[in-house]
């Protein structure tokens, strides 16, 4: 049973977040995974065509082809996720709104105390971001959900329209997770890229390539 999987993208591909020292070395398994991922990336890059769509079109596509529905915006779950995303976006895109916490904290070392201090600083920034008035910064968040006969099985696609952010997750069996991965990639391929994205290797281009290489 897969409790909950959320797609998280990074510059080196879909990996778990971890802290490593400067002398960190890849294990053989990590090297093999990285090699396979890089091969997939090259294949995806060759297959991409300039057929991008807007996030509004992506929302319609997910609803029309796969039966996703908009989540209830009055639900506690939606409100909590909206607040978390808004705070994260403030930290990422408008850190100057955090006042004296504008600068991103640095991890001074790898000791337990260093990590605790690092996490505390990030928690303070998150709390400060939550208190930023909506008239100074807001998001256009849409949560799309697809439910199944088993109430414990569901998929979700999270879209923020102002910054064209797309993410998602699944709860259910391994089979459900594989099904979601196929749907998620298809939605991302539909989102796609423009000729300019391909030529300039934009952030959107990198995002699409990484996602389709998972």
ABEGO torsion letter per residue (X at the ends): XBABBBBBBBAAEBBBBBBBBAABBBBAAAAAAAAAAAAAAAAAAAABBBABBBAAAAAAAAAAAAGBBBBBAABAAAAAAAAAAAAAAAAAABAAAAEAAABBBBBABABAAAAAAAAAAAAAAAAAAAABBAAABBBBBBBBBBBBABAABBBBBBBBAAAGBBBBBBBEBAAAAAAAAAAAAAAAAAAEBBAAAAAAGBAAAAAAAAAAAX
